[in-house]
Structures are given as C-alpha cells and as structure tokens.
Amino acid sequence: MTHPDLEAQLDAYLDGELAAVDARELEGHLAQCPECTRFRDGRLALRAAIKARVPAFQAPDALRQRVRAALKSTARGSLRGVWRPLALAASFAVVALGSWNLALQRAAGDTLTDAVLATHVRSLMPGHLSDVVSSDQHTVKPWFNGKVDFSPPVYDFAGRGYPLIGGRLDYVGGRSVAALVYGRRQHVISVLLWPTVRGAAAATQTRQGYHLLRWTTPDYAYWVVSDLGLAELQDFAHLVQRADSAVAVTLPR
C-alpha cells in the first residue's frame, strides 16, 4: 500500500466505514510504516481537538416534531403543509451551520493563543531566550536576514524603561516568525510578529498568569506576551504602535 493510498482511506477507516479486507491491509501497513503511523496519530489528535473545542448542536424538540409531522404528511400522499415545516428545518440548519463556523473560528483562535503562549514560556528556559543577544536594534534587525521572509521592524525603548535584549527565530501557526525580546526590571517581554494579509480586532487575554496582547497593522500581526503587570505591558504595546506609526508616516508607500 502506498502512502497516498493510506491518506485517501484513513478517514473512512477511522469512521469505521472501510471494508474489512481493506481495513486489515491498512492496519498491516501501519504496523510497518512509522511515517504513516505518525500521520494517523496526527489525524486522531486533530479529531480529538475538534471534538473537545467545538460544541455539538442538538436539534430542538420542536424541530424534531415538525420534521416527523412533515414525514407523516408525505407518507399519506399529501404535500399540503409540508413546505412550511421543511423551510423551518432549513432555517435551523442555517443557524446551526453559522454556529459551527463560529465555533471553529474560536477554536482556531484559541489554538493560536496557546501556541504563542507556549513559545514565550519555552523561551524562558535556560538558553532559549535569544538567538542573538544585543541591545542594538541595528544588530538585531539584520540578524533576521535570510532567516524569515520579511524584515521585522526592531525598536529600542531603553529610554522608556523597556530595553531591547535580543531576538530569536520561532515557529507559530505553521510558519517561521520573528521574536523580539525586551526587559522590564526582572520581567521578560516577547514580541512575536509576522506578515499578515488581513486585519483582526485587537484583543487582550490572560492565561496562566501571563498577559497576551494582539493587534494588526497593514503589514504585520503582533503578539506581546509577558507576566509583567497589564498596565505596564499595555504601555509598552503603545510604544511599539507609536513607533510603527511614525515609520509608516516617514516611509513612502
């Protein structure tokens, strides 16, 4: 069995819809192929995450009764009065689909938040904070050349009490991102950014004692993470936003 064959049949296998002979063949292949086993485990993890994060929507009792009544009317050969219950059923289906899409969007947002927070926490382990250690923005910025497909803006706010510590390469949401590291007394601030093609509303979250602030500019998506007090972290975020705005005004578009 080739790998493409397994990928094409795996969902049917996991749903119990694969013929017995094909299921035995697939299981035999999995027992001998670590790569396909990892693919199956990843698909199982994805299913578990969707099941855990996306709520199940049950049809209301009123809808069930109307559908049953419509089916009985059809069975008696009468179509009179059928279309109104079916139209109501369709409207419930549209609402459920909209709720499903919203739940998926929220789950995706939660997954990205978890990834950003995990990146910051991992950086606090010894030896992971910075790949390039420098308080000079003209050293940190060119370090990213060739490592990411964009040129991240780098600012130093030492005069405002938020000195630049360095930068590192990180991986979030399926892509390489630039991570800038700043300090505030004994606290570490991570600024993660990457190019964006669409805007998102600014937001503030708190998880596990860490504050996460996010916003977008016409060019970049920004995430700022730290255990610093929220008021000071918001002050820092405003410094970054003002610096970006000043650059946008001076650069030709």
Buried (B, 14 or more C-beta within 10 A) or exposed (E): BEEEBBEEBBEBBEEEEBEEEBBEBBEEBBEEBEEBBEBBEEBEEEEEEEEEBBEEEEEEEEBEEBBEEBEEBEEEEEEEEBEEBBEBBEEBEEEBEEEBEEBEEEBEBBEBBEBBBEBBBEBEEEEEBBBBEBBEBEBBBEBBEEEBEBEBBBBBBEEEBBBBBBBBBBEBEEEBBBBBBBBBEEBBBBBBBBEBEEEEEEEBBEEEEBBBBBBBBEBBBBBBBBBBEEEBBBBBBEBBBEBBEEEEEEEEE
